Amino acid sequence: MLDREVVKEFLEEELEGIKIPKDISKKILVETFCRYTENDYYEWLKENFRSFFNHGNPDWNWIKERIDQYTKS
């Protein structure tokens, strides 16, 4: 779940100079953008899970190599 305050600050920065219609509250805009992003994030996470764990047939040697790679950096 995204931190709504962080997203609010992000949107304020990114939307600088862009006029938001008066009938769209910033709070609702932040919440809607968060939900949109979280839905996309969840799908991305599922795809990466399938890829990382080889569609239910994990290659543990490959995973160990990734663990070694990421723990050294």
N, C-alpha and C positions, 0 to 999 in steps of 0.2 A: 504494500500500500504506500502510495506516495505521500510525502509530507506536504500537506496543503499550503503551509506557510512558505515553504521553499518554492513551490510551484507558483504561488501568488507573486513572489518577488521576481521569479524568472519571467512570468508573463508581463509584469509591469515593465521590465527592462526591454523585452523583445517587442512589446507593442508600443514602445515609445514613439510618438508621432502618428500613431494610428488611432483614429477616432472610433471609440466603441459606442454603438447606439445607446441612447439613454434608457431604452426599455430592456437592456441586458445588464443585470447587476454583475459587478466584479466577482462577488462571492459565487453566484451561479455559474459564471463563466469559468472560474477556477475549478469548481467541482465537476463541471461537464468535461473540461479538458483533462482533468485527472482520470475520470472514468474512461474516457476515450483512450487515453494513454495506457491505463492499466489493462484494458481489454486487449490491446495490441501487445503489451508486454507479456501477458499470460500466454498468448498464442506463440510468441517468440520463445518463451521459456519452454513450452511443450515441444516445439520443434528442436530446440537445442538439447533437451533431454533425450529425445529419440535418437538424435545424431550421436551424442556423447556416449550413450549406452547401447549403441548399435541396434536400435529397434528391438530391445529386449534380449539381445544376445551380446552382453558386454565383453569386450576384449580387454581383460584386466591388465594385460601387459601394456597395451596402449595407454590405458588409464594411469597405470603406475608411471609411465614415461611423462604424462602430462603433470602428474603430481610432482615428480622430480623437477620438471621444467619450471613450474610455477613456484615451488618452494625455494628454488635457487635464485629467482629474480626478485 
